Amino acid sequence: MGLAPYGNREGKEVGDFIKKIKEQLIDLKQDGSILLDQSYFNYATGNRMINVTRWENLFGFELRLPEQKVEQRHWIFKC
């Protein structure tokens, strides 16, 4: 969340990520409800909020380690 102001919401990656999220992560219902594809999440049974392998495959890059440089694509995820 703290990096969100530095993200470029007009960038191509943002549009690609939004499309992937709408097509694969969430199901928006007519009544306004949202269903999450739980295969991408691990918060109920694991040590992490997400299934890292599935997220990396979906978005096309590996999770950033603390010592690695923060790139534009990492900022987008904070939006």
NORBEL-V544302 format. One record per pair of residues at least 6 apart in sequence whose C-alpha atoms are under 6 Angstrom apart, sorted by the first residue. I is the first residue (numbers start at 1). J is the second residue. Records with the same first field share a line. If there is no record, write none. Layout:
I->J, J
This chain:
1->78
3->75
4->75, 78, 79
7->75, 76
25->36, 37
26->35, 36
27->34, 35
28->34
40->50, 51, 54
41->49, 50, 51
42->48, 49, 50, 51
43->49
56->62
